[in-house]
Amino acid sequence: MGMETRIALIGIMVEDAEAAERINALLHQYNQYIIGRMGLPYRAKGLSIISVVLDAPNEAISALSGKLGMIPGVSTRTLYSKQGG
């Protein structure tokens, strides 16, 4: 039997463009769980908004969100589906 997973959306606000390489490295590390991602540059405000949708074990979602949030210039919030994966 496989590990139980959940569907989650991680919203990422990037205020420092220098953080992009670290963000992409982390997302690559967790790519087996990523269903899709979308990035929106808001050039007028010098901000990028990234949405990442995952189907992953709780531990992986929490770990990725926490690691992303520790990058300077990056803020994250995670939203979980009420149903499992």
Gaussian input, Z-matrix of N, CA and C with variables (Angstrom, degrees):
# hf/3-21g

backbone

0 1
 N
 C     1     B1
 C     2     B2     1     A1
 N     3     B3     2     A2     1     D1
 C     4     B4     3     A3     2     D2
 C     5     B5     4     A4     3     D3
 N     6     B6     5     A5     4     D4
 C     7     B7     6     A6     5     D5
 C     8     B8     7     A7     6     D6
 N     9     B9     8     A8     7     D7
 C    10    B10     9     A9     8     D8
 C    11    B11    10    A10     9     D9
 N    12    B12    11    A11    10    D10
 C    13    B13    12    A12    11    D11
 C    14    B14    13    A13    12    D12
 N    15    B15    14    A14    13    D13
 C    16    B16    15    A15    14    D14
 C    17    B17    16    A16    15    D15
 N    18    B18    17    A17    16    D16
 C    19    B19    18    A18    17    D17
 C    20    B20    19    A19    18    D18
 N    21    B21    20    A20    19    D19
 C    22    B22    21    A21    20    D20
 C    23    B23    22    A22    21    D21
 N    24    B24    23    A23    22    D22
 C    25    B25    24    A24    23    D23
 C    26    B26    25    A25    24    D24
 N    27    B27    26    A26    25    D25
 C    28    B28    27    A27    26    D26
 C    29    B29    28    A28    27    D27
 N    30    B30    29    A29    28    D28
 C    31    B31    30    A30    29    D29
 C    32    B32    31    A31    30    D30
 N    33    B33    32    A32    31    D31
 C    34    B34    33    A33    32    D32
 C    35    B35    34    A34    33    D33
 N    36    B36    35    A35    34    D34
 C    37    B37    36    A36    35    D35
 C    38    B38    37    A37    36    D36
 N    39    B39    38    A38    37    D37
 C    40    B40    39    A39    38    D38
 C    41    B41    40    A40    39    D39
 N    42    B42    41    A41    40    D40
 C    43    B43    42    A42    41    D41
 C    44    B44    43    A43    42    D42
 N    45    B45    44    A44    43    D43
 C    46    B46    45    A45    44    D44
 C    47    B47    46    A46    45    D45
 N    48    B48    47    A47    46    D46
 C    49    B49    48    A48    47    D47
 C    50    B50    49    A49    48    D48
 N    51    B51    50    A50    49    D49
 C    52    B52    51    A51    50    D50
 C    53    B53    52    A52    51    D51
 N    54    B54    53    A53    52    D52
 C    55    B55    54    A54    53    D53
 C    56    B56    55    A55    54    D54
 N    57    B57    56    A56    55    D55
 C    58    B58    57    A57    56    D56
 C    59    B59    58    A58    57    D57
 N    60    B60    59    A59    58    D58
 C    61    B61    60    A60    59    D59
 C    62    B62    61    A61    60    D60
 N    63    B63    62    A62    61    D61
 C    64    B64    63    A63    62    D62
 C    65    B65    64    A64    63    D63
 N    66    B66    65    A65    64    D64
 C    67    B67    66    A66    65    D65
 C    68    B68    67    A67    66    D66
 N    69    B69    68    A68    67    D67
 C    70    B70    69    A69    68    D68
 C    71    B71    70    A70    69    D69
 N    72    B72    71    A71    70    D70
 C    73    B73    72    A72    71    D71
 C    74    B74    73    A73    72    D72
 N    75    B75    74    A74    73    D73
 C    76    B76    75    A75    74    D74
 C    77    B77    76    A76    75    D75
 N    78    B78    77    A77    76    D76
 C    79    B79    78    A78    77    D77
 C    80    B80    79    A79    78    D78
 N    81    B81    80    A80    79    D79
 C    82    B82    81    A81    80    D80
 C    83    B83    82    A82    81    D81
 N    84    B84    83    A83    82    D82
 C    85    B85    84    A84    83    D83
 C    86    B86    85    A85    84    D84
 N    87    B87    86    A86    85    D85
 C    88    B88    87    A87    86    D86
 C    89    B89    88    A88    87    D87
 N    90    B90    89    A89    88    D88
 C    91    B91    90    A90    89    D89
 C    92    B92    91    A91    90    D90
 N    93    B93    92    A92    91    D91
 C    94    B94    93    A93    92    D92
 C    95    B95    94    A94    93    D93
 N    96    B96    95    A95    94    D94
 C    97    B97    96    A96    95    D95
 C    98    B98    97    A97    96    D96
 N    99    B99    98    A98    97    D97
 C   100   B100    99    A99    98    D98
 C   101   B101   100   A100    99    D99
 N   102   B102   101   A101   100   D100
 C   103   B103   102   A102   101   D101
 C   104   B104   103   A103   102   D102
 N   105   B105   104   A104   103   D103
 C   106   B106   105   A105   104   D104
 C   107   B107   106   A106   105   D105
 N   108   B108   107   A107   106   D106
 C   109   B109   108   A108   107   D107
 C   110   B110   109   A109   108   D108
 N   111   B111   110   A110   109   D109
 C   112   B112   111   A111   110   D110
 C   113   B113   112   A112   111   D111
 N   114   B114   113   A113   112   D112
 C   115   B115   114   A114   113   D113
 C   116   B116   115   A115   114   D114
 N   117   B117   116   A116   115   D115
 C   118   B118   117   A117   116   D116
 C   119   B119   118   A118   117   D117
 N   120   B120   119   A119   118   D118
 C   121   B121   120   A120   119   D119
 C   122   B122   121   A121   120   D120
 N   123   B123   122   A122   121   D121
 C   124   B124   123   A123   122   D122
 C   125   B125   124   A124   123   D123
 N   126   B126   125   A125   124   D124
 C   127   B127   126   A126   125   D125
 C   128   B128   127   A127   126   D126
 N   129   B129   128   A128   127   D127
 C   130   B130   129   A129   128   D128
 C   131   B131   130   A130   129   D129
 N   132   B132   131   A131   130   D130
 C   133   B133   132   A132   131   D131
 C   134   B134   133   A133   132   D132
 N   135   B135   134   A134   133   D133
 C   136   B136   135   A135   134   D134
 C   137   B137   136   A136   135   D135
 N   138   B138   137   A137   136   D136
 C   139   B139   138   A138   137   D137
 C   140   B140   139   A139   138   D138
 N   141   B141   140   A140   139   D139
 C   142   B142   141   A141   140   D140
 C   143   B143   142   A142   141   D141
 N   144   B144   143   A143   142   D142
 C   145   B145   144   A144   143   D143
 C   146   B146   145   A145   144   D144
 N   147   B147   146   A146   145   D145
 C   148   B148   147   A147   146   D146
 C   149   B149   148   A148   147   D147
 N   150   B150   149   A149   148   D148
 C   151   B151   150   A150   149   D149
 C   152   B152   151   A151   150   D150
 N   153   B153   152   A152   151   D151
 C   154   B154   153   A153   152   D152
 C   155   B155   154   A154   153   D153
 N   156   B156   155   A155   154   D154
 C   157   B157   156   A156   155   D155
 C   158   B158   157   A157   156   D156
 N   159   B159   158   A158   157   D157
 C   160   B160   159   A159   158   D158
 C   161   B161   160   A160   159   D159
 N   162   B162   161   A161   160   D160
 C   163   B163   162   A162   161   D161
 C   164   B164   163   A163   162   D162
 N   165   B165   164   A164   163   D163
 C   166   B166   165   A165   164   D164
 C   167   B167   166   A166   165   D165
 N   168   B168   167   A167   166   D166
 C   169   B169   168   A168   167   D167
 C   170   B170   169   A169   168   D168
 N   171   B171   170   A170   169   D169
 C   172   B172   171   A171   170   D170
 C   173   B173   172   A172   171   D171
 N   174   B174   173   A173   172   D172
 C   175   B175   174   A174   173   D173
 C   176   B176   175   A175   174   D174
 N   177   B177   176   A176   175   D175
 C   178   B178   177   A177   176   D176
 C   179   B179   178   A178   177   D177
 N   180   B180   179   A179   178   D178
 C   181   B181   180   A180   179   D179
 C   182   B182   181   A181   180   D180
 N   183   B183   182   A182   181   D181
 C   184   B184   183   A183   182   D182
 C   185   B185   184   A184   183   D183
 N   186   B186   185   A185   184   D184
 C   187   B187   186   A186   185   D185
 C   188   B188   187   A187   186   D186
 N   189   B189   188   A188   187   D187
 C   190   B190   189   A189   188   D188
 C   191   B191   190   A190   189   D189
 N   192   B192   191   A191   190   D190
 C   193   B193   192   A192   191   D191
 C   194   B194   193   A193   192   D192
 N   195   B195   194   A194   193   D193
 C   196   B196   195   A195   194   D194
 C   197   B197   196   A196   195   D195
 N   198   B198   197   A197   196   D196
 C   199   B199   198   A198   197   D197
 C   200   B200   199   A199   198   D198
 N   201   B201   200   A200   199   D199
 C   202   B202   201   A201   200   D200
 C   203   B203   202   A202   201   D201
 N   204   B204   203   A203   202   D202
 C   205   B205   204   A204   203   D203
 C   206   B206   205   A205   204   D204
 N   207   B207   206   A206   205   D205
 C   208   B208   207   A207   206   D206
 C   209   B209   208   A208   207   D207
 N   210   B210   209   A209   208   D208
 C   211   B211   210   A210   209   D209
 C   212   B212   211   A211   210   D210
 N   213   B213   212   A212   211   D211
 C   214   B214   213   A213   212   D212
 C   215   B215   214   A214   213   D213
 N   216   B216   215   A215   214   D214
 C   217   B217   216   A216   215   D215
 C   218   B218   217   A217   216   D216
 N   219   B219   218   A218   217   D217
 C   220   B220   219   A219   218   D218
 C   221   B221   220   A220   219   D219
 N   222   B222   221   A221   220   D220
 C   223   B223   222   A222   221   D221
 C   224   B224   223   A223   222   D222
 N   225   B225   224   A224   223   D223
 C   226   B226   225   A225   224   D224
 C   227   B227   226   A226   225   D225
 N   228   B228   227   A227   226   D226
 C   229   B229   228   A228   227   D227
 C   230   B230   229   A229   228   D228
 N   231   B231   230   A230   229   D229
 C   232   B232   231   A231   230   D230
 C   233   B233   232   A232   231   D231
 N   234   B234   233   A233   232   D232
 C   235   B235   234   A234   233   D233
 C   236   B236   235   A235   234   D234
 N   237   B237   236   A236   235   D235
 C   238   B238   237   A237   236   D236
 C   239   B239   238   A238   237   D237
 N   240   B240   239   A239   238   D238
 C   241   B241   240   A240   239   D239
 C   242   B242   241   A241   240   D240
 N   243   B243   242   A242   241   D241
 C   244   B244   243   A243   242   D242
 C   245   B245   244   A244   243   D243
 N   246   B246   245   A245   244   D244
 C   247   B247   246   A246   245   D245
 C   248   B248   247   A247   246   D246
 N   249   B249   248   A248   247   D247
 C   250   B250   249   A249   248   D248
 C   251   B251   250   A250   249   D249
 N   252   B252   251   A251   250   D250
 C   253   B253   252   A252   251   D251
 C   254   B254   253   A253   252   D252

   B1=1.4625
   B2=1.5270
   B3=1.3546
   B4=1.4563
   B5=1.5150
   B6=1.3119
   B7=1.4585
   B8=1.5311
   B9=1.3239
   B10=1.4598
   B11=1.5239
   B12=1.3313
   B13=1.4567
   B14=1.5224
   B15=1.3191
   B16=1.4685
   B17=1.5167
   B18=1.3266
   B19=1.4547
   B20=1.5266
   B21=1.3166
   B22=1.4608
   B23=1.5221
   B24=1.3124
   B25=1.4559
   B26=1.5241
   B27=1.3100
   B28=1.4657
   B29=1.5216
   B30=1.3244
   B31=1.4620
   B32=1.5172
   B33=1.3186
   B34=1.4686
   B35=1.5284
   B36=1.3312
   B37=1.4629
   B38=1.5291
   B39=1.3133
   B40=1.4631
   B41=1.5238
   B42=1.3254
   B43=1.4643
   B44=1.5191
   B45=1.3237
   B46=1.4603
   B47=1.5226
   B48=1.3250
   B49=1.4604
   B50=1.5259
   B51=1.3221
   B52=1.4655
   B53=1.5273
   B54=1.3269
   B55=1.4655
   B56=1.5328
   B57=1.3204
   B58=1.4725
   B59=1.5279
   B60=1.3075
   B61=1.4706
   B62=1.5275
   B63=1.3241
   B64=1.4702
   B65=1.5278
   B66=1.3289
   B67=1.4652
   B68=1.5219
   B69=1.3253
   B70=1.4613
   B71=1.5232
   B72=1.3243
   B73=1.4684
   B74=1.5298
   B75=1.3306
   B76=1.4662
   B77=1.5257
   B78=1.3330
   B79=1.4578
   B80=1.5260
   B81=1.3090
   B82=1.4680
   B83=1.5350
   B84=1.3183
   B85=1.4663
   B86=1.5372
   B87=1.3317
   B88=1.4643
   B89=1.5341
   B90=1.3422
   B91=1.4630
   B92=1.5260
   B93=1.3226
   B94=1.4712
   B95=1.5254
   B96=1.3392
   B97=1.4634
   B98=1.5247
   B99=1.3209
   B100=1.4600
   B101=1.5310
   B102=1.3304
   B103=1.4678
   B104=1.5305
   B105=1.3296
   B106=1.4550
   B107=1.5105
   B108=1.3165
   B109=1.4591
   B110=1.5134
   B111=1.3269
   B112=1.4515
   B113=1.5243
   B114=1.3094
   B115=1.4536
   B116=1.5123
   B117=1.3228
   B118=1.4579
   B119=1.5266
   B120=1.3204
   B121=1.4689
   B122=1.5261
   B123=1.3087
   B124=1.4672
   B125=1.5243
   B126=1.3058
   B127=1.4717
   B128=1.5305
   B129=1.3255
   B130=1.4638
   B131=1.5209
   B132=1.3240
   B133=1.4655
   B134=1.5279
   B135=1.3451
   B136=1.4570
   B137=1.5166
   B138=1.3262
   B139=1.4601
   B140=1.5269
   B141=1.3100
   B142=1.4618
   B143=1.5168
   B144=1.3288
   B145=1.4626
   B146=1.5208
   B147=1.3214
   B148=1.4619
   B149=1.5246
   B150=1.3290
   B151=1.4634
   B152=1.5181
   B153=1.3209
   B154=1.4614
   B155=1.5276
   B156=1.3283
   B157=1.4599
   B158=1.5226
   B159=1.3423
   B160=1.4661
   B161=1.5154
   B162=1.3174
   B163=1.4624
   B164=1.5235
   B165=1.3248
   B166=1.4569
   B167=1.5254
   B168=1.3389
   B169=1.4648
   B170=1.5353
   B171=1.3235
   B172=1.4662
   B173=1.5220
   B174=1.3295
   B175=1.4704
   B176=1.5219
   B177=1.3451
   B178=1.4633
   B179=1.5245
   B180=1.3283
   B181=1.4676
   B182=1.5240
   B183=1.3186
   B184=1.4697
   B185=1.5228
   B186=1.3228
   B187=1.4700
   B188=1.5244
   B189=1.3330
   B190=1.4631
   B191=1.5257
   B192=1.3124
   B193=1.4607
   B194=1.5273
   B195=1.3228
   B196=1.4626
   B197=1.5164
   B198=1.3297
   B199=1.4721
   B200=1.5244
   B201=1.3417
   B202=1.4690
   B203=1.5225
   B204=1.3308
   B205=1.4582
   B206=1.5183
   B207=1.3339
   B208=1.4699
   B209=1.5302
   B210=1.3258
   B211=1.4618
   B212=1.5360
   B213=1.3363
   B214=1.4721
   B215=1.5290
   B216=1.3325
   B217=1.4559
   B218=1.5114
   B219=1.3628
   B220=1.4661
   B221=1.5272
   B222=1.3413
   B223=1.4677
   B224=1.5166
   B225=1.3385
   B226=1.4653
   B227=1.5233
   B228=1.3295
   B229=1.4628
   B230=1.5161
   B231=1.3128
   B232=1.4534
   B233=1.5218
   B234=1.3102
   B235=1.4603
   B236=1.5191
   B237=1.3443
   B238=1.4535
   B239=1.5178
   B240=1.3287
   B241=1.4509
   B242=1.5282
   B243=1.3210
   B244=1.4653
   B245=1.5158
   B246=1.3324
   B247=1.4667
   B248=1.5166
   B249=1.3010
   B250=1.4615
   B251=1.5004
   B252=1.3368
   B253=1.4493
   B254=1.5006
   A1=108.83
   A2=117.36
   A3=121.92
   A4=111.73
   A5=114.75
   A6=121.06
   A7=109.22
   A8=116.55
   A9=120.84
   A10=110.27
   A11=115.33
   A12=120.11
   A13=110.26
   A14=114.70
   A15=121.85
   A16=108.13
   A17=114.61
   A18=120.97
   A19=106.90
   A20=116.26
   A21=120.18
   A22=110.21
   A23=114.63
   A24=122.68
   A25=107.10
   A26=116.16
   A27=120.33
   A28=106.71
   A29=115.80
   A30=121.80
   A31=108.34
   A32=116.07
   A33=121.33
   A34=108.97
   A35=116.58
   A36=122.60
   A37=107.17
   A38=115.65
   A39=120.84
   A40=108.38
   A41=115.57
   A42=121.11
   A43=112.22
   A44=117.13
   A45=122.07
   A46=108.20
   A47=117.40
   A48=122.36
   A49=112.04
   A50=117.17
   A51=121.26
   A52=111.73
   A53=117.36
   A54=121.61
   A55=112.46
   A56=118.29
   A57=121.96
   A58=112.87
   A59=117.44
   A60=120.30
   A61=111.37
   A62=117.25
   A63=120.83
   A64=111.18
   A65=116.62
   A66=120.63
   A67=110.03
   A68=116.45
   A69=120.27
   A70=112.17
   A71=117.60
   A72=120.65
   A73=110.43
   A74=117.32
   A75=120.73
   A76=111.64
   A77=116.48
   A78=119.64
   A79=110.53
   A80=117.32
   A81=120.71
   A82=110.45
   A83=115.94
   A84=121.45
   A85=111.37
   A86=117.13
   A87=122.30
   A88=112.11
   A89=118.13
   A90=120.74
   A91=113.86
   A92=118.31
   A93=119.89
   A94=112.12
   A95=117.00
   A96=121.85
   A97=113.17
   A98=117.59
   A99=121.18
   A100=110.83
   A101=114.69
   A102=121.77
   A103=108.68
   A104=116.33
   A105=121.16
   A106=111.06
   A107=114.91
   A108=120.32
   A109=109.48
   A110=115.01
   A111=120.75
   A112=108.12
   A113=115.67
   A114=120.52
   A115=110.73
   A116=115.80
   A117=121.80
   A118=109.80
   A119=117.31
   A120=118.58
   A121=109.75
   A122=116.89
   A123=121.79
   A124=105.30
   A125=115.00
   A126=121.35
   A127=112.83
   A128=117.40
   A129=120.48
   A130=112.00
   A131=116.49
   A132=120.75
   A133=112.33
   A134=117.63
   A135=120.98
   A136=112.40
   A137=115.70
   A138=122.24
   A139=109.50
   A140=116.85
   A141=121.40
   A142=108.18
   A143=115.50
   A144=121.70
   A145=107.15
   A146=116.36
   A147=121.56
   A148=108.10
   A149=115.55
   A150=121.98
   A151=107.66
   A152=116.35
   A153=121.20
   A154=107.88
   A155=116.57
   A156=121.98
   A157=108.26
   A158=114.99
   A159=120.48
   A160=111.73
   A161=115.20
   A162=123.53
   A163=103.08
   A164=116.41
   A165=120.55
   A166=111.25
   A167=116.28
   A168=119.31
   A169=109.30
   A170=115.56
   A171=121.10
   A172=112.63
   A173=116.20
   A174=120.97
   A175=111.14
   A176=116.71
   A177=120.27
   A178=110.87
   A179=116.87
   A180=120.99
   A181=109.81
   A182=116.48
   A183=120.98
   A184=111.35
   A185=116.38
   A186=120.24
   A187=110.94
   A188=116.86
   A189=119.96
   A190=110.59
   A191=117.64
   A192=120.99
   A193=111.04
   A194=116.08
   A195=120.31
   A196=112.94
   A197=116.80
   A198=121.09
   A199=110.86
   A200=116.41
   A201=119.75
   A202=110.53
   A203=116.73
   A204=121.56
   A205=114.31
   A206=117.29
   A207=120.68
   A208=112.41
   A209=117.36
   A210=120.37
   A211=108.18
   A212=117.40
   A213=119.71
   A214=111.33
   A215=116.30
   A216=121.46
   A217=114.08
   A218=117.25
   A219=121.75
   A220=109.44
   A221=116.03
   A222=122.40
   A223=108.00
   A224=116.92
   A225=120.14
   A226=110.65
   A227=114.51
   A228=122.99
   A229=106.53
   A230=116.11
   A231=120.77
   A232=109.82
   A233=115.17
   A234=123.20
   A235=107.46
   A236=116.74
   A237=122.15
   A238=111.33
   A239=116.32
   A240=121.94
   A241=108.59
   A242=116.80
   A243=119.87
   A244=111.98
   A245=117.00
   A246=119.90
   A247=110.06
   A248=115.86
   A249=120.69
   A250=111.62
   A251=115.12
   A252=120.76
   A253=112.15
   D1=134.65
   D2=-178.97
   D3=-77.28
   D4=166.60
   D5=178.68
   D6=-72.15
   D7=140.43
   D8=179.39
   D9=-68.07
   D10=137.35
   D11=-178.91
   D12=-121.94
   D13=166.60
   D14=176.61
   D15=-131.99
   D16=155.44
   D17=173.73
   D18=-92.31
   D19=131.88
   D20=-179.23
   D21=-143.09
   D22=154.16
   D23=174.30
   D24=-119.00
   D25=123.11
   D26=174.30
   D27=-104.66
   D28=119.86
   D29=174.54
   D30=-94.94
   D31=129.10
   D32=-176.08
   D33=-123.51
   D34=124.62
   D35=174.69
   D36=-106.87
   D37=122.50
   D38=-177.22
   D39=-112.78
   D40=112.32
   D41=179.99
   D42=-100.86
   D43=-7.22
   D44=-179.84
   D45=-127.62
   D46=109.35
   D47=-177.42
   D48=-58.75
   D49=-24.30
   D50=179.23
   D51=-63.99
   D52=-18.13
   D53=-177.77
   D54=-79.53
   D55=-11.73
   D56=-173.06
   D57=-55.91
   D58=-43.45
   D59=-178.01
   D60=-63.07
   D61=-42.89
   D62=179.31
   D63=-67.33
   D64=-39.10
   D65=177.93
   D66=-62.08
   D67=-49.49
   D68=-178.68
   D69=-62.92
   D70=-35.92
   D71=177.62
   D72=-64.03
   D73=-42.08
   D74=178.07
   D75=-66.06
   D76=-44.32
   D77=179.45
   D78=-62.58
   D79=-36.78
   D80=176.87
   D81=-64.60
   D82=-39.14
   D83=179.85
   D84=-62.17
   D85=-32.09
   D86=-177.78
   D87=-106.16
   D88=17.21
   D89=-172.04
   D90=-63.44
   D91=-20.85
   D92=178.78
   D93=-65.18
   D94=-20.53
   D95=-178.58
   D96=-100.57
   D97=-12.78
   D98=-172.59
   D99=-80.46
   D100=123.00
   D101=175.90
   D102=-81.57
   D103=-42.77
   D104=-179.94
   D105=-169.76
   D106=162.27
   D107=177.62
   D108=-146.31
   D109=151.76
   D110=179.17
   D111=-141.26
   D112=133.55
   D113=177.98
   D114=-118.84
   D115=136.03
   D116=179.29
   D117=-125.74
   D118=111.54
   D119=175.36
   D120=-79.96
   D121=129.95
   D122=175.87
   D123=-111.42
   D124=80.82
   D125=-171.66
   D126=-60.93
   D127=-34.76
   D128=-178.52
   D129=-60.90
   D130=-27.62
   D131=-179.56
   D132=-108.59
   D133=0.13
   D134=-178.84
   D135=64.28
   D136=38.27
   D137=-173.12
   D138=-131.03
   D139=146.08
   D140=170.72
   D141=-122.30
   D142=139.66
   D143=179.65
   D144=-118.17
   D145=126.46
   D146=-178.74
   D147=-123.16
   D148=132.35
   D149=174.03
   D150=-112.11
   D151=129.21
   D152=178.89
   D153=-125.87
   D154=124.12
   D155=178.38
   D156=-105.56
   D157=129.48
   D158=-176.89
   D159=-126.34
   D160=154.18
   D161=167.20
   D162=-124.66
   D163=100.08
   D164=-168.36
   D165=-151.48
   D166=161.88
   D167=171.96
   D168=-62.82
   D169=149.16
   D170=179.62
   D171=-49.51
   D172=-42.45
   D173=-176.82
   D174=-61.80
   D175=-39.75
   D176=-179.10
   D177=-69.12
   D178=-40.48
   D179=178.73
   D180=-62.51
   D181=-48.52
   D182=-179.66
   D183=-62.60
   D184=-41.68
   D185=-179.06
   D186=-64.03
   D187=-46.59
   D188=-179.63
   D189=-63.42
   D190=-47.23
   D191=-179.79
   D192=-60.04
   D193=-43.55
   D194=179.70
   D195=-64.36
   D196=-43.10
   D197=179.54
   D198=-65.66
   D199=-40.63
   D200=177.66
   D201=-63.06
   D202=-43.81
   D203=-178.11
   D204=-66.32
   D205=-18.99
   D206=178.92
   D207=-84.23
   D208=-9.47
   D209=178.30
   D210=-75.65
   D211=128.66
   D212=178.87
   D213=-58.34
   D214=136.19
   D215=178.97
   D216=83.72
   D217=8.07
   D218=-177.84
   D219=-123.58
   D220=134.76
   D221=174.15
   D222=-123.38
   D223=142.97
   D224=179.25
   D225=-134.96
   D226=155.08
   D227=169.54
   D228=-141.25
   D229=145.24
   D230=-178.61
   D231=-120.15
   D232=134.23
   D233=178.75
   D234=-120.48
   D235=128.78
   D236=-177.86
   D237=-105.92
   D238=142.31
   D239=172.00
   D240=-69.78
   D241=150.66
   D242=177.63
   D243=-75.78
   D244=-19.92
   D245=177.00
   D246=-101.59
   D247=156.68
   D248=179.60
   D249=-76.65
   D250=-179.06
   D251=-178.91
   D252=-87.25

